[in-house]
Structures are given as C-alpha cells and as structure tokens.
Amino acid sequence: MPFLKDNSIELQPVGWESNVDSGITLGHPQTELSDLAENADILIAIFHRKLGSSGERTRSGTVDEIEMAIQKRGKTGTVPEIKVYFREVHEDLPDDDLSALIEYKLEIQSRKIICSKDNKKEAIRTEDYHDALDFQAKLFKSLETYTKKWLISQGESSVYATEAYEGIIQNLPQPLLNWPDTIDGTWIERPELDQLFSNITDALKENRYARSTTLILGDPGTGKSSILSRLAKKLKEQGIQVFSIKADMLSANITTQIELAEKLQLSMSVEDCLRQSTMKGPVVFIVDQLDAVSEIADRKSERLNLLLNLINTATSIDGVHVVASCRVFEHKHDVRLATINADVVTLQLPGFDDISEIIKSHGINPETLSSEVKEILRVPQHLKTFVEVMPGSEGRLDAVSSIQELYEELWRQKIDSAADSIKRKEIIDRLTKWMSKEEDLWVPMAIADGYHDVIDELEAEHLLVREGIRVGFKHQTFFDFTLARGFVSGESLSGYVLNRQDGLFVRPVLLSTLDYLRATSRKTYHKELSELWNNPSLRNHLRILLDEKIASQHRPDEVEQGFVMPLLMDDNLSDKRATRLLVSMAGSPGWFELIHSSVLPDLMSLPLEGAWPCITLLSLDIRTR
C-alpha cells in the first residue's frame, strides 16, 4: 500500500497461524484468539458461507472475537477499530449454516458501538464483497482511511494530510450552491433557516465532533431548495465544509455507490469522502429533493435506496451534520422515507407582510389584492411567477383565485404569445409525454433533436434547464401543470389512471390533474371524478389517495358532498374508510360546516376506539378559526 509506505507505517498482522501456541492448552482453545482480538488496534472479521464453529462464549469463535473487541471498545472509546466483511451469497433456499450467518449479519448491522471518548455511538462497520479481489480492494481502502485518521489524531504532518485533505470537497461541482434563493434579488426571511443554522453552529461550539440529522418537509414551491442553498452559503462563510447533493439531478441509471461517486466527480466513495473531510473539520452533508427519487415520482428506486443508506451511514460519523429535504406528500406515502431518523422541520409559509415589499417594488398595491391572491402568493414559487408575469397580464391576474390561473397566464405569455409558439408547444408536449411514459423527470437531449434552439429559448425563460446531456423542467410545479393541462384536450384522466394503476407516476398525476380540472373545467372534473370514484377496479392505494384528496377540499361542491356524505351515515361511522375521510377533513372549514351538526354528534357518541377522529377534527377547527 503506497500510502503506508510514504508515511513509514507498518501494519503487523496477527492471527492464530502465527500468534497462538499450537500445543496443548488448559483452557478453551478460543481464549487466546479472543485475547488477540481484544488487544489489537484493528479487528478484521471475514465471513463466507458459515458463521463458524462453536466459540467459548457464543455460537462462533469469530463472534467471540468480535464481542471481545466490542467490550474493549466500550472501555477505550476508540480501539480496536472493528470491520466485518460478508461474502455476497445469493440462494433462494439457504441451508442452516447460511441462514445462521444471515441472521447474525442483520443482528450486527443493527448494533452500535462507542466511537469516541465522550461515549458517542456509531453503527458497526460492515461491508459486502464479491470475491477475493473485491475484498482486497475494500480492505486496502478501509485500512488507508483508518490510518489517515490515526495520523491526524496523532498530530502528524503526513503527505496525505497536507495535500489530499485540502479542498477535498471545496472544488466539487455542487448545483445547490448556485440555486436561486432570492426573488428579484430580495431574500424572504425564513425562521427555519435561522433555526437550522443555529442548531448546527451551536452544536459545534460545544463539541467539534457533534452530529445531527434534520429533515425539512414542505409542499411544492415552498422554498426548500432555496433555504438549503442559503444555508450552505452561510455555513461556508463560517468556514464550515459543505457537501451537497441534489437528488433530482442524479441519473436514473445510478445503481451503485461507485456510480454515484463518479457522477459527483469523486475519486472515492461519498462515505470515504465524508470520513476523510471530517479530519479537517466538521462537514454539513445536504441532500436536497429526496422526493424526486421516491417511489411516488420515480419507478427506478435504486437511487433512493443509495441515498438513504448514505444518510444512515453519515449520521454515524462524528462531525457530520446531515440535512435533507422532501415534499410532505412523498414523505407521507413512501414508507422508506419515513425510516429516516431525524429531527423534522416543517416549513411554514411566509406571512403576507414578509412578501409585500416585493409586490410593492413591482408597482402593485398589496392592499388591492384579494384574500385568495394573498394566500397563493405566500408560496415563494407562486410569488416568483406572479411578479414575473404580472406586468404583461393586462389585468387578467386582478381576480386570480387559483394556482392554475396563475400558471395559465405564464403559459399565455411564455408559450402562446411567443413568435415560435407552435414549436414551443411541440417540444413541451414531447418532453411531458416522455416523462409521463418513462416516469423520469429528466429527458435525454436526443429526444429534443430539431428543437435545440427552442430549448435554449425556454431555458432563458427559466422554464427548462439542461444538465449535461439531459433536459428537464426548471421547477417540477410547471411540469405538473403542463401534464395536467394535456388531459383537457387529450387522454382522459380516468383512462390514464386505470390503465397505469401500478405506475409510480400515477399518484402525482392524479392529484395535480384533479386540481387543474377543478379550477378550470368543473364539468370535466366531475366526469373524471365520477369515473374513478365509482369504478370497482380502482386499486386500494389510489382509492385512499382519492378519498384524502376529496375530503381535504376546503370548500367541497355538491358533487363531492354527494360522494362522501353517504359514507358517513350511522351504520358506516366506525368503518375504516369513514374514519379516513373524517381525519382528512380536519382543517377544512367547508366539511366541518357540513358535519358539525349531523355526523359529529353521532361520532362523539361512539366508544373511544371509534370516536378518536373527533380529537383531530376539533383541534384543527379551533386552530383555523
């Protein structure tokens, strides 16, 4: 290993072949091996197909050695370093030996050990290997990482410390750092940014090796990426290292950590990059837009698995603070996202007073805007769109009452009124259909052959964005709008949904299109809703989604009431579907007005297990009054 040679380090291997007396022993033959493990600086345990023969204290001698090393680690906090390797074995019907090994692997991966002198804990490091060459490569990398860390802890000036540590992540391309975080050059104050920044910096003041994990949740357009971009810049100004990944910009073909490292232009795995960077100082590891690779938005789920494994690993590294973001909807409906063990920060919309100065700067008197418009503009992405299209709207936005109307005006100005309007419509339609069919938010540029000039124009209009040899919509909200718009004159929504019930795009398509139709064509909306609501073949996961959508409407119309109210009759009140509908109504003034004097009294008279939705309904109604 060149690194060890360059730094005059020698690792002396010890094992039963060279360090255990082969003669007769009075005690258990495993005792001397366990002593070696306990007193080593590094313990390397390797498993193939078997757990091993019976040990002195456990079911295997190797397990004995691991347990002795863990006990010693509990006393020292730092040594021995423990690394456990498992050979990849794929069998549909494993025998007893392999089953015992698989069971132990799951057990050891769930345990944590002391990793510092102040008793902080981290997961025991395990790794799979394909064959002898793969094991050798991974072992060498692990030993090199450990010895580099040891050198730094000893205060040594090594070749690695002086050359490779400097700028290990400073020079990496990080799209998040260039993400726009202002509207017309004005930053909207967000208390969540101050909370995130102070949580990290205060923790580091107390302990340079502090760790934390935070998950930011917010609806579309609420400013998750902008807040994380501003956070990253503020941290860098304080000299804190920042390593960020925008999940929505990762290729759908990425399936391994090696491919992820190559995409990020790293010469090592992300885990190794984080570990080595912490030797220079604390690192804030940001993963933006996990929702873009969730099962709700992406049928190729390998990317999410990679990122979740990476987040789980990063949370155990001293000096690393993990901050991730996700949409509320995807977090609720993708069970894998719920496995992130983190402090959750849910974004609140800015108050109207916080955005009024931006509106005034465009010659608009905020007081003349309706309450509906004010509520829409509290969403930063909608505000940005509003100030962009308002000057050319010729009064059409004076009485806007929905997001869909706002984006229709954007479409009118950027697409309909353009000199090359036909070509713009053609390429947007082509991109939208490809994304919908392939269930991928990034389209190969080859799909846009013949339209490159148009793409340049739409990128300048901030509607599209290129990333290498791919193109996508600048903001997913506009993609949702364009896709929903296509259902008015093209394929029916109900037909699309019923034919793609196993597709992963079907859920966001269903929700965004229902919103669009409800705002722009109530007749078409009722027709599509009826087709879906009354169809017995609609899958349960989509029926649940439809129930929650209709029951959460703030002002349900007569058709929606006609679908829902019969399900809340006396005989149905304790039914699971009725319970789901009632819980979804929490916070809706319209539904509460309908049920407070009829359904609610009957509900409150039920036994506790049936009456519990009352708590949610009443508590949220009090808050919204």
ZIKABEL-V507930 format. One record per pair of residues at least 12 apart in sequence whose ideal C-beta (glycine too) atoms are under 6 Angstrom apart, sorted by sequence separation. I is the first residue (numbers start at 1). GAP is how many residues later the second one is. If there is no record, write none. Layout:
# ZIKABEL-V507930
I:GAP ; I:GAP
This chain:
# ZIKABEL-V507930
20:12 ; 148:12 ; 232:12 ; 257:12 ; 397:12 ; 431:12 ; 462:12 ; 69:13 ; 111:13 ; 396:13 ; 434:13 ; 497:13 ; 108:16 ; 393:16 ; 16:17 ; 19:17 ; 45:17 ; 109:17 ; 564:17 ; 86:19 ; 287:20 ; 389:20 ; 493:20 ; 45:21 ; 385:21 ; 389:21 ; 392:21 ; 14:22 ; 352:22 ; 389:24 ; 427:24 ; 445:24 ; 30:25 ; 362:25 ; 385:25 ; 30:26 ; 43:26 ; 445:26 ; 487:26 ; 373:27 ; 427:27 ; 28:28 ; 37:28 ; 350:28 ; 355:28 ; 442:28 ; 443:28 ; 484:28 ; 285:29 ; 349:29 ; 372:29 ; 484:29 ; 592:29 ; 34:30 ; 38:30 ; 424:30 ; 442:30 ; 533:30 ; 551:30 ; 573:30 ; 583:30 ; 586:30 ; 30:31 ; 34:31 ; 37:31 ; 423:31 ; 441:31 ; 568:31 ; 582:31 ; 586:31 ; 33:32 ; 37:32 ; 480:32 ; 484:32 ; 552:32 ; 570:32 ; 526:33 ; 547:33 ; 551:33 ; 583:33 ; 587:33 ; 30:34 ; 34:34 ; 38:34 ; 193:34 ; 290:34 ; 296:34 ; 494:34 ; 547:34 ; 551:34 ; 554:34 ; 556:34 ; 579:34 ; 586:34 ; 196:35 ; 285:35 ; 291:35 ; 493:35 ; 555:35 ; 556:35 ; 241:36 ; 290:36 ; 291:36 ; 294:36 ; 548:36 ; 554:36 ; 574:36 ; 43:37 ; 77:37 ; 190:37 ; 193:37 ; 197:37 ; 282:37 ; 283:37 ; 284:37 ; 285:37 ; 286:37 ; 287:37 ; 288:37 ; 296:37 ; 494:37 ; 587:37 ; 41:38 ; 42:38 ; 193:38 ; 296:38 ; 494:38 ; 501:38 ; 507:38 ; 41:39 ; 42:39 ; 43:39 ; 44:39 ; 45:39 ; 46:39 ; 47:39 ; 48:39 ; 77:39 ; 291:39 ; 295:39 ; 40:40 ; 49:40 ; 73:40 ; 74:40 ; 77:40 ; 88:40 ; 241:40 ; 243:40 ; 270:40 ; 274:40 ; 294:40 ; 73:41 ; 248:41 ; 278:41 ; 82:42 ; 83:42 ; 84:42 ; 85:42 ; 86:42 ; 88:42 ; 240:42 ; 241:42 ; 242:42 ; 243:42 ; 244:42 ; 245:42 ; 246:42 ; 247:42 ; 271:42 ; 275:42 ; 70:43 ; 247:43 ; 274:43 ; 294:43 ; 85:44 ; 248:44 ; 181:45 ; 247:45 ; 179:46 ; 247:46 ; 260:46 ; 274:46 ; 50:47 ; 255:47 ; 414:47 ; 181:48 ; 252:48 ; 49:49 ; 51:49 ; 181:49 ; 235:49 ; 254:49 ; 51:50 ; 179:50 ; 432:50 ; 432:51 ; 51:53 ; 176:53 ; 250:53 ; 47:54 ; 428:54 ; 177:55 ; 228:58 ; 83:59 ; 228:60 ; 225:63 ; 81:65 ; 439:65 ; 439:66 ; 176:68 ; 174:70 ; 176:70 ; 175:71 ; 169:72 ; 169:74 ; 175:74 ; 407:74 ; 204:78 ; 381:96 ; 228:97 ; 224:101 ; 213:102 ; 169:108 ; 168:109 ; 209:109 ; 211:109 ; 212:109 ; 213:109 ; 214:109 ; 215:109 ; 216:109 ; 217:109 ; 219:109 ; 209:110 ; 217:111 ; 176:112 ; 404:112 ; 217:114 ; 165:115 ; 404:115 ; 404:116 ; 402:117 ; 200:121 ; 215:125 ; 222:125 ; 145:127 ; 152:127 ; 215:127 ; 214:128 ; 213:129 ; 214:129 ; 215:129 ; 216:129 ; 217:129 ; 218:129 ; 145:130 ; 149:130 ; 9:138 ; 1:139 ; 299:140 ; 3:141 ; 7:151 ; 6:153 ; 192:153 ; 192:155 ; 223:157 ; 221:158 ; 221:160 ; 188:162 ; 188:166 ; 186:172 ; 183:175 ; 252:188 ; 123:193 ; 122:194 ; 183:201 ; 116:202 ; 299:205 ; 295:209 ; 296:211 ; 249:218 ; 221:256 ; 220:257
